[in-house]
């Protein structure tokens, strides 16, 4: 069986909604605290999220989300 090309796959499986990052699945109050975290590093944010039970939290997820929002992600 021939595997479909990416283009054929995309045409046959259109996305029903826009991209939503894992971070955007977190409750609004959690995101607000992260957004207002100031000089708290992304690594510390991940540790905090894991302490809250978000085992899927990773540095790259947090760091990417913060960078797209124009936030510094590590201490100067």
C-alpha positions in Angstrom: 0.0 0.0 0.0 1.4 3.4 -1.0 1.8 6.0 1.7 0.1 9.3 0.9 2.2 12.4 0.5 1.9 15.1 3.1 -0.1 17.2 0.6 -2.6 14.4 -0.1 -2.9 13.7 3.7 -3.6 17.3 4.5 -6.3 17.5 1.8 -7.9 14.3 3.1 -7.7 15.3 6.7 -8.4 19.1 7.0 -8.0 20.6 10.5 -11.3 21.4 12.1 -9.8 24.2 14.2 -6.7 26.3 14.5 -3.6 25.3 16.2 -3.9 25.2 20.0 -0.7 24.7 22.1 -0.7 22.5 25.1 -0.2 25.6 27.3 -3.5 27.0 26.0 -5.3 24.0 27.5 -4.3 25.2 31.0 -6.8 27.1 33.1 -6.8 30.9 32.6 -5.7 31.6 36.2 -2.6 29.3 35.7 -1.7 31.0 32.4 -2.1 34.4 34.0 0.3 33.6 36.8 2.8 32.3 34.3 2.4 35.4 32.2 2.9 37.7 35.1 5.8 35.6 36.6 8.5 38.3 35.9 12.0 36.9 36.4 10.8 33.3 37.3 12.6 30.9 34.9 10.7 28.5 32.6 12.4 25.7 34.5 10.8 26.9 37.7 7.4 27.2 35.9 7.7 23.6 34.8 8.5 22.4 38.3 5.5 24.4 39.6 3.2 23.0 36.9 4.3 19.4 37.7 3.7 20.1 41.4 0.1 21.0 40.4 -0.3 17.7 38.6 0.5 18.7 35.0 2.9 15.9 34.3 3.1 16.8 30.6 4.7 20.1 31.3 8.1 20.5 29.7 10.6 23.3 29.4 10.1 23.6 25.6 6.3 23.9 25.9 6.6 26.7 28.6 9.5 28.4 27.0 7.9 28.5 23.5 4.6 29.9 24.9 6.4 32.6 26.8 8.6 33.6 23.9 5.6 33.9 21.6 4.2 36.3 24.1 7.4 38.4 24.2 8.4 37.3 27.6 12.0 36.7 28.8 12.3 33.0 29.8 15.5 33.0 31.9 17.0 35.4 34.4 19.3 38.1 32.9 
